[in-house]
Amino acid sequence: MQVQELLRTATTTLAQAGVGDASLEAELLLRHCLHVSRTNLFLRQKETLSLADLQRFHDLLHRRCQREPLQHITGTCEFWSMDFHVSPAVLIPRPETEFLLDHVLSTLTNEPFQPRQILDLCTGSGVIATVLAKELPDAEVIASDYSRDALSIAHRNLLRHNLAERVQLLCADLLTAFQAALLFDLIVSNPPYIKATDLAHLQPEVRDWEPHLALFGGVSGMERIDIICAKAADCLRPGGWLFMEIGADLAEETEQALRQAGCYEQVKVLPDWAGKPRVAQGRKKL
């Protein structure tokens, strides 16, 4: 079977399985199978694949039709124009987290002093810590997570981007390792925030393949966010910033939790590029 015919057939198969952007995903799967660029694949449109390559592609196609995420199949995900390792142990990085980082970095450009001590809380794959270490080369970064499997992936990503010596990995349950220690100028977090009752409404790629520990924030979605809002100030120096990615349906509750803590100013929730409430911020009072 020629490449062009195989792509047409695979697109139909993926669409019937409920996969969005079926044409693009068919192309990405075949490129991964053959280890070729988009241009190279285009030049091979009339080429007939070997039986070994054809079988391998069909195996990958079957996995995707089972709604296994494309990023798990390829083992990588692009984020912040960089490639990162991913696995079922970590969340697949999303544009919402890029927005979080874009807002953090743009806010810091207006600060007279740049942060020297940074905490990436609930680091997962380590994308936040990696980007912050790359973009803020004078800062020291700690990346913490409760999952040792997640930290293993984060370590691989730091090695991949030559930042393993700049970022310290720590296995800890939220802020328990830093209680009553004014260590940080900046805390950035993408905590679990999906409501447990929303499980049935998630896409199969998320519901069946991504780690529930990193997804769900209890019945209300606020279980972890409430703790961070109440405890983060104990770890921030005066004037230090807290930024969190949150669920679009949790803006009011998160802003209230930050205000109830009584130690933050400039409290607000920012809409993301899609106009949905996405980033909560607060600055510890001087």
Secondary structure, 3 states (H helix, E strand, C coil): CEHHHHHHHHHHHHHHCCCCCHHHHHHHHHHHHHCCCHHHHHHCCCCECCHHHHHHHHHHHHHHHCCCCHHHHHCEEEECCEEEECCCCCCCCCHHHHHHHHHHHHHHCCCCCCCCEEEEECCCCCHHHHHHHHHCCCCEEEEEECCHHHHHHHHHHHHHCCCCCCEEEEECCCCHHHCCCCCEEEEEECCCCECHHHHHHCCHHHHCCCCHHHHECCCCCCHHHHHHHHHHHHHEEEEEEEEEECCCCCHHHHHHHHHHHCCEEEEEEEECCCCCEEEEEEEECC
